[in-house]
Amino acid sequence: MTRGYTLLILNFAHPLTEPQIAKIAALAGQAVDEVRTIPAQLDLEAPFAPQAAALADAAGLSPEAWQTTPLVVALPSLNYATAALLAEMHGRMGYFPPVVRLRPIEGAIPPRFEVAEVLDLQAIRARARTRR
């Protein structure tokens, strides 16, 4: 991966389609170099913090790569898993990663989803700090 020019998508959700990946690239203004799909089946009876760390480990990034690789994240749908994973990634990266928001395509049979936006969580955080 060439730093600064291509994206790595860390996908902790359902498999992404080619149109979804193309939309992420267009919204981010960068080509997608790789999509890493990491299964995010959590044990609901076990603590989530160590499971979130294991999910982040499964992405296969070195400490340096966590801090320097341009990436976008498709989060798991379970809200508690998402919260724990975002905290884990923030600790490794030093900032919140941008995340993909999917929405259902109205009237699609079978159900299909499209990329609605890429949320810049770090920018959202920075704006929120002005409202302290």
N, C-alpha and C positions, 0 to 999 in steps of 0.2 A: 504494500500500500504506500502510495506517495503522500506524505503528510501535507495537509492543507489543500489538497485537490480532489480527493475522493473520500467517500464516506463508508464507514462500517456500520451496518445495521445490526444491532443486537436484538434479536427477536425472542422474547419470552412468552409470546402469544401463539395464536394459530398461524399456520404457514402463510406467508405473504405471496400474493400473486404477482406476476410480471407487471400488470397495470398499477398495482399498489406501489411496487418498488419504483416504477417510473414516476409516479406522482410524488413520492417522497423526494426523489432526486430533483424534480422540478421545483418543489417547494423550498428545498434546502439550497438550491442553486449549485449543486455539486453532483458529480457522477457517483453512483454507488458502486464501490469496488467489490464488496462482499456482504452477504447476509449470513449471519450465524444464528441458527435457530437452537435455542436452549430450552429443553422441556422444563416446564415450571409446575410440576405436580408436587404440591406440598402436603406434608403430613399434618392434618388439622389437629392432631392430638399432641404434637411436639412443638416446642418453642420455635417461633419464626425467625428470630435473629440469626441463629446458626444456619438455618435453611437459606436465608437471604445471602449470607456470606458464601455458602456453597453454590448458589446460583451465579453469583458474581464470579467466583472462581471458575465455574464451568464455561465462562466466556473466553477463557484462555488468554487473557491479557496480562502482561507483565506490569509491575507497578509503574514503570515509565510509560508503557502504552496506555494505561488508564489516564494518564495526565496529558498525553500528546496526540492520541488518535482522534481524528474527527469522527464522532459517532452520533447516531440517532437510536433511540430505544423504543421498541414496541413492548409495552409493559404487560405483565400477567393481568388477567381480569379480576382476580380476587383482590379486593381493596387492601386487606391487611398485608398481603404478600407484596403488593405494589409499594406500600408505605415503607416496609422494611427494606425492600430492594433499593428504593430511591435513597434512603438514608445510607445504606451500604455503599452505593455508587458515589454519592456526594463525598463520603469520607475518603474514597479512593481517588476521586477526580479533583476534588477541591471546589467543585461547582455542581449545579444540577444539570443533568444532560437534557438535551431536547428530546421530546417524546412524541410519538405518533398517536393521533386520535382518529379512530375509525368510526364510521357511522353506517347504519344499514341503508342499503339502496331500496328506496320505496318501491313496493310492488314486485320485487325480485323473488322469483320462485325457481329453485330453492333460495333461501336467504343468502344474500351476498353483501359484502361490505366494501366501502370505498374509503380512501384516505380523505378525511375532512380537513386536517391541518397538522402541522408540526408545531407543537407548543414549545416555545423557548422558556423553559422553567426558570432559568437564571435571570432572564429579563423580567419575568413576572415577579420573581423575588425582589429584584432591585427596585421595581416600581412600588411594590408593597412596602418596602422600607421607608419610602417617603411619606407613608401614611401612619407612621408611628406616633 
